Amino acid sequence: MPELVSADRGIAFSLHEISKVAKKLLYAGGDCSVWALNGAMGAGKTTLVKALVAELGVHETTASPTFSIVNEYHDKVGNPIYHFDFYRIKNESEAFDIGTDEYFDSGNLCLIEWPEKIPSLLPMNHFEIQLKIIDEQTRLIRYRNHA
């Protein structure tokens, strides 16, 4: 089982271990409701989101909201979880116009792919995850809480 270590060292894991990693990240993220998932195309951001929401009891089909910008899922007790993909936005005002501040202030879990596209919209308090490709089946995750 992979061990999450300090954000300086990170954790290397194979993709078949993603659900174990998701459990540990949910613990490490604590009460932080806004999560910024950084990584290159193909690093596994959407795969990680799928694992995270599955651990929270989501039974709905999960997919990257590349064209809709945001998808809404519901955890096992009905709380909304928001999954954002800002890859295709041209500027921060597009994200602002959909009401990101209201989503981020809601207290509901917000999982954000391509957060580097909206740097000034991210709240000060957020959980940052960096995914890096090691090889076809292995990833490195670093994480930290911004308070």
C-alpha positions in Angstrom: 0.0 0.0 0.0 1.4 3.4 -0.9 2.4 5.7 2.0 1.7 9.4 1.7 4.8 11.2 2.9 5.7 14.8 3.3 4.8 17.1 0.4 8.5 17.6 -0.2 9.0 13.9 -1.2 5.6 13.0 -2.4 4.3 9.5 -3.2 4.9 7.3 -6.2 2.1 4.9 -7.0 0.8 2.7 -9.8 -2.5 3.5 -11.3 -4.1 0.3 -9.9 -3.4 1.8 -6.4 -5.4 5.0 -7.1 -8.3 4.1 -4.7 -5.9 3.7 -1.8 -4.3 7.0 -2.7 -7.7 8.7 -2.9 -8.5 7.5 0.7 -5.3 8.9 2.0 -5.7 12.2 0.2 -9.2 12.6 1.5 -7.8 12.3 5.0 -4.9 14.6 4.3 -7.2 17.2 2.7 -9.1 17.4 6.0 -11.9 20.0 6.0 -10.6 21.9 3.0 -13.3 22.1 0.4 -11.4 23.5 -2.6 -8.9 21.2 -4.2 -6.6 22.3 -7.0 -5.3 19.4 -9.1 -2.3 20.3 -11.1 -0.5 18.2 -13.7 0.2 17.8 -17.4 -2.3 16.5 -19.9 -2.6 12.7 -19.2 -1.1 12.9 -15.7 -4.3 11.4 -14.2 -6.3 14.4 -12.8 -9.6 13.0 -14.0 -8.7 9.5 -12.9 -7.9 10.8 -9.5 -11.2 12.7 -9.3 -13.1 9.5 -10.2 -11.3 7.7 -7.4 -12.0 10.5 -4.9 -15.7 10.7 -5.7 -16.0 6.9 -5.6 -14.5 6.9 -2.1 -17.2 9.5 -1.1 -20.0 7.2 -2.3 -20.8 8.8 -5.7 -22.5 6.2 -7.9 -23.1 8.6 -10.9 -21.0 8.4 -14.0 -18.0 10.7 -13.6 -16.2 12.3 -16.5 -14.2 15.4 -17.2 -16.4 18.4 -17.6 -14.2 19.7 -20.4 -17.0 21.2 -22.4 -19.5 22.0 -19.6 -16.7 23.4 -17.3 -18.5 22.0 -14.2 -20.2 18.7 -13.3 -22.1 18.1 -10.2 -22.2 14.8 -8.4 -23.7 13.8 -5.0 -22.0 11.8 -2.2 -23.6 9.0 -0.3 -25.6 11.4 1.9 -26.6 13.7 -1.0 -24.1 16.5 -0.6 -23.0 18.1 -3.9 -19.5 17.7 -5.1 -18.4 20.0 -7.9 -15.8 18.9 -10.5 -14.4 21.7 -12.7 -12.2 21.5 -15.8 -10.8 24.9 -16.8 -8.7 23.6 -19.7 -10.7 25.3 -22.4 -11.4 28.6 -20.8 -9.8 31.6 -22.5 -9.5 33.8 -19.4 -10.5 34.0 -15.7 -13.6 36.0 -16.4 -15.2 33.0 -18.1 -14.7 31.1 -14.9 -15.9 34.0 -12.8 -19.1 34.3 -14.9 -20.2 30.8 -14.1 -20.1 31.7 -10.4 -17.0 30.0 -9.2 -16.9 32.2 -6.1 -20.3 30.9 -5.1 -19.2 27.3 -5.7 -15.9 27.8 -3.8 -17.6 29.6 -0.9 -20.4 26.9 -0.6 -18.4 24.6 1.7 -19.0 21.7 -0.7 -16.1 19.9 -2.2 -14.8 21.5 -5.3 -12.3 19.5 -7.4 -10.5 21.7 -9.9 -8.6 20.5 -13.0 -6.3 23.1 -14.6 -6.4 25.6 -11.6 -3.5 27.4 -13.1 -6.0 29.0 -15.5 -7.8 30.8 -12.6 -5.0 31.8 -10.1 -6.7 34.9 -8.8 -10.0 33.1 -8.3 -8.7 30.3 -6.1 -9.4 31.0 -2.4 -6.4 31.4 -0.1 -7.5 28.2 1.8 -7.2 25.3 -0.7 -5.7 21.9 -0.9 -3.1 21.6 -3.7 -2.3 18.3 -5.4 0.5 18.1 -8.0 0.5 15.0 -10.3 3.6 14.0 -12.2 4.0 11.3 -14.8 6.8 8.9 -13.9 6.0 6.3 -16.6 2.9 4.9 -18.3 1.6 3.3 -15.1 3.2 5.3 -12.4 2.5 8.7 -11.0 4.1 10.9 -8.3 1.8 13.0 -6.1 2.8 16.0 -4.0 0.2 17.8 -1.9 -0.1 20.6 0.6 -2.7 22.7 2.4 -2.8 26.4 1.7 -4.3 28.2 4.7 
